[in-house]
Amino acid sequence: MGILIWLVVGGLVGWVASLIMKTDGSQGIILNVVVGIVGALIAGYFISPLVGVASINQNALNIGSILVSLVGAIILIGIVKLVRGGVR
């Protein structure tokens, strides 16, 4: 059951991040899930120690963990956009 929740919340986080970064048209459901989960990993390593809130990958499911994971997903999309050819 934990993996199902992890995938659903990761997908929602990835989708919201893609809406914020205006990349929603080029991403599908699978890529949204991947962006959400990888973004949460980034957040778990770099952002969580700074703010003291766990990400969704660290078995925490609350507003703080979702927001931290969202920030990680936004950072991931920003990095991908920079590598692909600049921010548009």
N, CA, C and O atoms as a GROMACS GRO file, in nm:
protein
  352
    1MET      N    1   0.082  -0.120   0.000
    1MET     CA    2   0.000   0.000   0.000
    1MET      C    3   0.086   0.125   0.000
    1MET      O    4   0.047   0.226  -0.058
    2GLY      N    5   0.202   0.121   0.064
    2GLY     CA    6   0.290   0.237   0.071
    2GLY      C    7   0.342   0.279  -0.066
    2GLY      O    8   0.354   0.398  -0.093
    3ILE      N    9   0.372   0.182  -0.152
    3ILE     CA   10   0.422   0.214  -0.286
    3ILE      C   11   0.313   0.281  -0.368
    3ILE      O   12   0.342   0.373  -0.444
    4LEU      N   13   0.190   0.237  -0.355
    4LEU     CA   14   0.080   0.296  -0.429
    4LEU      C   15   0.062   0.443  -0.390
    4LEU      O   16   0.046   0.529  -0.477
    5ILE      N   17   0.064   0.472  -0.262
    5ILE     CA   18   0.053   0.610  -0.214
    5ILE      C   19   0.172   0.692  -0.262
    5ILE      O   20   0.156   0.806  -0.304
    6TRP      N   21   0.291   0.633  -0.257
    6TRP     CA   22   0.413   0.699  -0.302
    6TRP      C   23   0.403   0.736  -0.450
    6TRP      O   24   0.441   0.847  -0.488
    7LEU      N   25   0.352   0.645  -0.533
    7LEU     CA   26   0.337   0.673  -0.676
    7LEU      C   27   0.230   0.779  -0.702
    7LEU      O   28   0.250   0.867  -0.786
    8VAL      N   29   0.118   0.772  -0.632
    8VAL     CA   30   0.010   0.869  -0.652
    8VAL      C   31   0.056   1.008  -0.608
    8VAL      O   32   0.038   1.105  -0.682
    9VAL      N   33   0.114   1.019  -0.490
    9VAL     CA   34   0.159   1.150  -0.442
    9VAL      C   35   0.274   1.201  -0.528
    9VAL      O   36   0.281   1.320  -0.557
   10GLY      N   37   0.365   1.113  -0.568
   10GLY     CA   38   0.473   1.153  -0.658
   10GLY      C   39   0.420   1.204  -0.790
   10GLY      O   40   0.471   1.302  -0.844
   11GLY      N   41   0.318   1.138  -0.842
   11GLY     CA   42   0.255   1.184  -0.966
   11GLY      C   43   0.190   1.320  -0.951
   11GLY      O   44   0.202   1.405  -1.039
   12LEU      N   45   0.121   1.340  -0.841
   12LEU     CA   46   0.058   1.470  -0.817
   12LEU      C   47   0.161   1.580  -0.800
   12LEU      O   48   0.145   1.690  -0.853
   13VAL      N   49   0.267   1.551  -0.727
   13VAL     CA   50   0.374   1.649  -0.707
   13VAL      C   51   0.440   1.682  -0.841
   13VAL      O   52   0.466   1.799  -0.870
   14GLY      N   53   0.467   1.581  -0.922
   14GLY     CA   54   0.527   1.604  -1.054
   14GLY      C   55   0.436   1.683  -1.145
   14GLY      O   56   0.482   1.769  -1.220
   15TRP      N   57   0.306   1.654  -1.139
   15TRP     CA   58   0.210   1.726  -1.222
   15TRP      C   59   0.203   1.873  -1.183
   15TRP      O   60   0.205   1.961  -1.269
   16VAL      N   61   0.193   1.901  -1.052
   16VAL     CA   62   0.187   2.040  -1.006
   16VAL      C   63   0.317   2.114  -1.041
   16VAL      O   64   0.313   2.230  -1.082
   17ALA      N   65   0.430   2.047  -1.025
   17ALA     CA   66   0.558   2.109  -1.061
   17ALA      C   67   0.563   2.140  -1.210
   17ALA      O   68   0.613   2.245  -1.250
   18SER      N   69   0.511   2.050  -1.292
   18SER     CA   70   0.511   2.076  -1.437
   18SER      C   71   0.416   2.189  -1.474
   18SER      O   72   0.441   2.261  -1.570
   19LEU      N   73   0.307   2.204  -1.400
   19LEU     CA   74   0.218   2.318  -1.423
   19LEU      C   75   0.287   2.449  -1.386
   19LEU      O   76   0.276   2.548  -1.458
   20ILE      N   77   0.356   2.449  -1.274
   20ILE     CA   78   0.426   2.570  -1.228
   20ILE      C   79   0.537   2.609  -1.326
   20ILE      O   80   0.556   2.726  -1.356
   21MET      N   81   0.609   2.509  -1.376
   21MET     CA   82   0.722   2.535  -1.467
   21MET      C   83   0.679   2.540  -1.614
   21MET      O   84   0.763   2.557  -1.702
   22LYS      N   85   0.549   2.526  -1.640
   22LYS     CA   86   0.492   2.534  -1.775
   22LYS      C   87   0.551   2.430  -1.871
   22LYS      O   88   0.582   2.460  -1.986
   23THR      N   89   0.566   2.307  -1.822
   23THR     CA   90   0.611   2.195  -1.905
   23THR      C   91   0.507   2.085  -1.911
   23THR      O   92   0.537   1.973  -1.953
   24ASP      N   93   0.386   2.115  -1.870
   24ASP     CA   94   0.282   2.013  -1.861
   24ASP      C   95   0.246   1.954  -1.996
   24ASP      O   96   0.213   1.836  -2.005
   25GLY      N   97   0.250   2.034  -2.102
   25GLY     CA   98   0.215   1.985  -2.234
   25GLY      C   99   0.311   1.882  -2.288
   25GLY      O  100   0.272   1.800  -2.372
   26SER      N  101   0.436   1.883  -2.244
   26SER     CA  102   0.536   1.791  -2.296
   26SER      C  103   0.556   1.670  -2.206
   26SER      O  104   0.638   1.583  -2.238
   27GLN      N  105   0.485   1.660  -2.096
   27GLN     CA  106   0.501   1.550  -2.002
   27GLN      C  107   0.374   1.467  -1.998
   27GLN      O  108   0.263   1.520  -2.006
   28GLY      N  109   0.391   1.337  -1.985
   28GLY     CA  110   0.278   1.248  -1.967
   28GLY      C  111   0.267   1.206  -1.821
   28GLY      O  112   0.337   1.258  -1.734
   29ILE      N  113   0.180   1.112  -1.796
   29ILE     CA  114   0.157   1.065  -1.659
   29ILE      C  115   0.282   1.000  -1.601
   29ILE      O  116   0.319   1.027  -1.487
   30ILE      N  117   0.347   0.916  -1.680
   30ILE     CA  118   0.466   0.844  -1.630
   30ILE      C  119   0.577   0.943  -1.597
   30ILE      O  120   0.642   0.930  -1.493
   31LEU      N  121   0.599   1.040  -1.683
   31LEU     CA  122   0.705   1.139  -1.658
   31LEU      C  123   0.671   1.225  -1.537
   31LEU      O  124   0.761   1.265  -1.463
   32ASN      N  125   0.544   1.254  -1.515
   32ASN     CA  126   0.504   1.328  -1.395
   32ASN      C  127   0.539   1.250  -1.269
   32ASN      O  128   0.589   1.306  -1.172
   33VAL      N  129   0.513   1.120  -1.270
   33VAL     CA  130   0.545   1.036  -1.155
   33VAL      C  131   0.696   1.033  -1.133
   33VAL      O  132   0.743   1.047  -1.020
   34VAL      N  133   0.772   1.016  -1.241
   34VAL     CA  134   0.919   1.012  -1.230
   34VAL      C  135   0.972   1.145  -1.176
   34VAL      O  136   1.057   1.147  -1.087
   35VAL      N  137   0.922   1.256  -1.230
   35VAL     CA  138   0.966   1.389  -1.184
   35VAL      C  139   0.932   1.408  -1.036
   35VAL      O  140   1.014   1.460  -0.961
   36GLY      N  141   0.814   1.366  -0.995
   36GLY     CA  142   0.775   1.379  -0.854
   36GLY      C  143   0.862   1.298  -0.762
   36GLY      O  144   0.902   1.345  -0.655
   37ILE      N  145   0.893   1.175  -0.801
   37ILE     CA  146   0.972   1.087  -0.714
   37ILE      C  147   1.118   1.130  -0.712
   37ILE      O  148   1.179   1.136  -0.605
   38VAL      N  149   1.175   1.160  -0.828
   38VAL     CA  150   1.315   1.204  -0.833
   38VAL      C  151   1.329   1.341  -0.767
   38VAL      O  152   1.428   1.368  -0.698
   39GLY      N  153   1.230   1.427  -0.787
   39GLY     CA  154   1.231   1.556  -0.718
   39GLY      C  155   1.227   1.539  -0.567
   39GLY      O  156   1.292   1.614  -0.495
   40ALA      N  157   1.151   1.442  -0.520
   40ALA     CA  158   1.147   1.414  -0.376
   40ALA      C  159   1.281   1.361  -0.327
   40ALA      O  160   1.322   1.389  -0.214
   41LEU      N  161   1.350   1.283  -0.411
   41LEU     CA  162   1.484   1.236  -0.373
   41LEU      C  163   1.580   1.354  -0.360
   41LEU      O  164   1.657   1.362  -0.264
   42ILE      N  165   1.575   1.445  -0.456
   42ILE     CA  166   1.660   1.564  -0.449
   42ILE      C  167   1.627   1.644  -0.323
   42ILE      O  168   1.717   1.689  -0.252
   43ALA      N  169   1.500   1.660  -0.297
   43ALA     CA  170   1.457   1.733  -0.178
   43ALA      C  171   1.503   1.664  -0.050
   43ALA      O  172   1.542   1.729   0.046
   44GLY      N  173   1.498   1.531  -0.050
   44GLY     CA  174   1.538   1.456   0.068
   44GLY      C  175   1.685   1.474   0.102
   44GLY      O  176   1.722   1.477   0.219
   45TYR      N  177   1.768   1.486   0.000
   45TYR     CA  178   1.911   1.501   0.024
   45TYR      C  179   1.954   1.644   0.049
   45TYR      O  180   2.044   1.668   0.130
   46PHE      N  181   1.892   1.741  -0.019
   46PHE     CA  182   1.942   1.878  -0.013
   46PHE      C  183   1.854   1.974   0.065
   46PHE      O  184   1.905   2.060   0.137
   47ILE      N  185   1.723   1.962   0.053
   47ILE     CA  186   1.634   2.059   0.115
   47ILE      C  187   1.590   2.017   0.255
   47ILE      O  188   1.583   2.100   0.346
   48SER      N  189   1.562   1.890   0.273
   48SER     CA  190   1.513   1.841   0.403
   48SER      C  191   1.607   1.873   0.520
   48SER      O  192   1.560   1.917   0.625
   49PRO      N  193   1.739   1.854   0.504
   49PRO     CA  194   1.826   1.889   0.617
   49PRO      C  195   1.825   2.038   0.650
   49PRO      O  196   1.848   2.076   0.765
   50LEU      N  197   1.800   2.122   0.550
   50LEU     CA  198   1.799   2.266   0.574
   50LEU      C  199   1.675   2.313   0.648
   50LEU      O  200   1.682   2.402   0.732
   51VAL      N  201   1.561   2.253   0.617
   51VAL     CA  202   1.435   2.299   0.678
   51VAL      C  203   1.382   2.204   0.785
   51VAL      O  204   1.290   2.240   0.858
   52GLY      N  205   1.439   2.086   0.796
   52GLY     CA  206   1.397   1.993   0.900
   52GLY      C  207   1.265   1.922   0.873
   52GLY      O  208   1.198   1.878   0.967
   53VAL      N  209   1.227   1.911   0.747
   53VAL     CA  210   1.104   1.843   0.709
   53VAL      C  211   1.139   1.731   0.613
   53VAL      O  212   1.215   1.753   0.518
   54ALA      N  213   1.087   1.613   0.635
   54ALA     CA  214   1.116   1.499   0.548
   54ALA      C  215   1.042   1.512   0.416
   54ALA      O  216   0.941   1.582   0.406
   55SER      N  217   1.093   1.443   0.313
   55SER     CA  218   1.023   1.440   0.184
   55SER      C  219   0.932   1.318   0.181
   55SER      O  220   0.930   1.238   0.275
   56ILE      N  221   0.856   1.303   0.072
   56ILE     CA  222   0.764   1.190   0.063
   56ILE      C  223   0.838   1.058   0.050
   56ILE      O  224   0.781   0.953   0.078
   57ASN      N  225   0.964   1.061   0.009
   57ASN     CA  226   1.043   0.938  -0.002
   57ASN      C  227   1.092   0.889   0.133
   57ASN      O  228   1.144   0.778   0.143
   58GLN      N  229   1.077   0.968   0.236
   58GLN     CA  230   1.124   0.931   0.369
   58GLN      C  231   1.008   0.890   0.459
   58GLN      O  232   1.011   0.913   0.580
   59ASN      N  233   0.905   0.830   0.399
   59ASN     CA  234   0.787   0.779   0.470
   59ASN      C  235   0.716   0.884   0.554
   59ASN      O  236   0.666   0.855   0.662
   60ALA      N  237   0.713   1.007   0.503
   60ALA     CA  238   0.638   1.113   0.568
   60ALA      C  239   0.534   1.162   0.469
   60ALA      O  240   0.566   1.193   0.355
   61LEU      N  241   0.412   1.170   0.512
   61LEU     CA  242   0.306   1.219   0.425
   61LEU      C  243   0.227   1.325   0.499
   61LEU      O  244   0.130   1.296   0.568
   62ASN      N  245   0.271   1.448   0.483
   62ASN     CA  246   0.201   1.563   0.540
   62ASN      C  247   0.223   1.682   0.448
   62ASN      O  248   0.293   1.670   0.346
   63ILE      N  249   0.166   1.794   0.482
   63ILE     CA  250   0.177   1.912   0.396
   63ILE      C  251   0.322   1.954   0.378
   63ILE      O  252   0.364   1.989   0.267
   64GLY      N  253   0.400   1.952   0.484
   64GLY     CA  254   0.541   1.991   0.476
   64GLY      C  255   0.620   1.901   0.382
   64GLY      O  256   0.701   1.950   0.303
   65SER      N  257   0.598   1.770   0.391
   65SER     CA  258   0.673   1.678   0.305
   65SER      C  259   0.633   1.693   0.159
   65SER      O  260   0.716   1.679   0.070
   66ILE      N  261   0.506   1.722   0.134
   66ILE     CA  262   0.460   1.743  -0.004
   66ILE      C  263   0.520   1.872  -0.060
   66ILE      O  264   0.561   1.875  -0.176
   67LEU      N  265   0.524   1.977   0.021
   67LEU     CA  266   0.583   2.103  -0.026
   67LEU      C  267   0.733   2.091  -0.051
   67LEU      O  268   0.784   2.145  -0.149
   68VAL      N  269   0.803   2.020   0.037
   68VAL     CA  270   0.947   1.999   0.016
   68VAL      C  271   0.970   1.918  -0.110
   68VAL      O  272   1.061   1.949  -0.187
   69SER      N  273   0.890   1.816  -0.132
   69SER     CA  274   0.902   1.735  -0.253
   69SER      C  275   0.868   1.816  -0.378
   69SER      O  276   0.930   1.798  -0.483
   70LEU      N  277   0.772   1.905  -0.367
   70LEU     CA  278   0.736   1.993  -0.479
   70LEU      C  279   0.852   2.085  -0.515
   70LEU      O  280   0.881   2.105  -0.633
   71VAL      N  281   0.917   2.140  -0.416
   71VAL     CA  282   1.034   2.225  -0.442
   71VAL      C  283   1.144   2.145  -0.512
   71VAL      O  284   1.207   2.194  -0.605
   72GLY      N  285   1.166   2.023  -0.467
   72GLY     CA  286   1.265   1.937  -0.533
   72GLY      C  287   1.230   1.908  -0.677
   72GLY      O  288   1.318   1.906  -0.763
   73ALA      N  289   1.101   1.884  -0.705
   73ALA     CA  290   1.057   1.857  -0.842
   73ALA      C  291   1.071   1.982  -0.929
   73ALA      O  292   1.108   1.971  -1.046
   74ILE      N  293   1.043   2.099  -0.874
   74ILE     CA  294   1.061   2.224  -0.949
   74ILE      C  295   1.207   2.246  -0.981
   74ILE      O  296   1.241   2.287  -1.092
   75ILE      N  297   1.295   2.218  -0.886
   75ILE     CA  298   1.439   2.230  -0.910
   75ILE      C  299   1.482   2.133  -1.019
   75ILE      O  300   1.560   2.170  -1.107
   76LEU      N  301   1.432   2.011  -1.015
   76LEU     CA  302   1.465   1.912  -1.118
   76LEU      C  303   1.422   1.958  -1.257
   76LEU      O  304   1.500   1.948  -1.352
   77ILE      N  305   1.300   2.008  -1.270
   77ILE     CA  306   1.253   2.055  -1.399
   77ILE      C  307   1.336   2.174  -1.446
   77ILE      O  308   1.368   2.186  -1.564
   78GLY      N  309   1.372   2.263  -1.353
   78GLY     CA  310   1.456   2.377  -1.389
   78GLY      C  311   1.591   2.334  -1.441
   78GLY      O  312   1.641   2.391  -1.538
   79ILE      N  313   1.652   2.235  -1.377
   79ILE     CA  314   1.782   2.183  -1.423
   79ILE      C  315   1.769   2.121  -1.561
   79ILE      O  316   1.854   2.144  -1.647
   80VAL      N  317   1.664   2.044  -1.582
   80VAL     CA  318   1.642   1.981  -1.713
   80VAL      C  319   1.622   2.087  -1.821
   80VAL      O  320   1.675   2.074  -1.931
   81LYS      N  321   1.546   2.192  -1.790
   81LYS     CA  322   1.525   2.298  -1.888
   81LYS      C  323   1.655   2.370  -1.922
   81LYS      O  324   1.678   2.406  -2.037
   82LEU      N  325   1.740   2.391  -1.823
   82LEU     CA  326   1.869   2.456  -1.848
   82LEU      C  327   1.959   2.370  -1.936
   82LEU      O  328   2.025   2.422  -2.026
   83VAL      N  329   1.961   2.240  -1.910
   83VAL     CA  330   2.045   2.149  -1.987
   83VAL      C  331   1.994   2.136  -2.130
   83VAL      O  332   2.074   2.124  -2.223
   84ARG      N  333   1.863   2.137  -2.148
   84ARG     CA  334   1.805   2.120  -2.281
   84ARG      C  335   1.822   2.241  -2.371
   84ARG      O  336   1.807   2.228  -2.493
   85GLY      N  337   1.853   2.355  -2.317
   85GLY     CA  338   1.872   2.468  -2.406
   85GLY      C  339   1.824   2.600  -2.352
   85GLY      O  340   1.782   2.687  -2.428
   86GLY      N  341   1.829   2.616  -2.225
   86GLY     CA  342   1.792   2.744  -2.166
   86GLY      C  343   1.648   2.751  -2.122
   86GLY      O  344   1.564   2.672  -2.163
   87VAL      N  345   1.622   2.847  -2.038
   87VAL     CA  346   1.488   2.870  -1.985
   87VAL      C  347   1.410   2.951  -2.087
   87VAL      O  348   1.457   3.054  -2.134
   88ARG      N  349   1.291   2.905  -2.122
   88ARG     CA  350   1.209   2.975  -2.221
   88ARG      C  351   1.087   3.031  -2.158
   88ARG      O  352   1.006   3.094  -2.227
   0.00000   0.00000   0.00000
